[in-house]
Amino acid sequence: MRLAKKGRSNFWYIGYRFIGDRLGFILPFFEDLHTSLIKSGLKITFEVYVSNIVFFTLVTFAASFTLTMTLGYIIGVTPFLLILLSTAIGLLGGALIFIALYTYPSIRASSRSREIEEELPYIISHMTVLTTAGVTPDKIFHYLAEVEDTPITDIARTTVRDIEYLGYDLVTALEQTRERSPSRGFKEFLEGFIATVRTGGDLKSYLLSYGKTLLGSKEIAAKEFGDTLSTMAEAYVTLLVVLPLLMIIMFSVMSIVSGSLAGIRIDVLMTLITYILIPLLGIMMLIMLDAVMPKGE
């Protein structure tokens, strides 16, 4: 009872308190969200999360509509225009909240996947040490569940919970864990781990070989990323240092001869370069850098 009471005081249960299970007819339309929610690691059921999406979308629409109506009435907007504007702003606010809540699980799952991919080689090394010391496969996940909080630690705790409280054997629990994992690399690792445990193979050899493979892949990826960063650094210097400087010098010289270029004043062009072109180029470089950053799959 204590756990249930604590769970129901959680933020995610606000919408469910008001809407409850009245949305069964729309749940099939959120099937993609169901998969993302499982992989996100959020401790919330599918029905509760959908209830929150609907609840907060309606609340945002009502609040935006009411606030716009109030402000418009104070300002003196005509009734027809006020209703039209309030409805549009209400729909916009509701749509933004809907999109934010709908995409949040997939964004969180992608973030967890990246973190898992980053720490997986070191977790496998830790598992190899435990296996060498004679620790059984099920106890390995007990040890992983006791280390500091990481996505893999959370996954290990869920696996231990399935074994100790739901009565699953190790293989079945790991199969459930594999389906919940947001990382393709971790899924592949678990598939090999399950096959090795099921067939009674040499778990130590499997962990050693898989760990070496991952470390080798990370080394290659790091080298490729370093080469890419070198290229982007040259592009950054060219676009954001050399090019603006040359343009400023060129326009400064041109201003001596003529105060305008193609009907536009030189000082206006220099202002556009300083406050619009350079920031836009910087944003473009950030987007490109984010695109080439190694990400977990």
Disulfide bonds with the S-S distance in Angstrom:
none
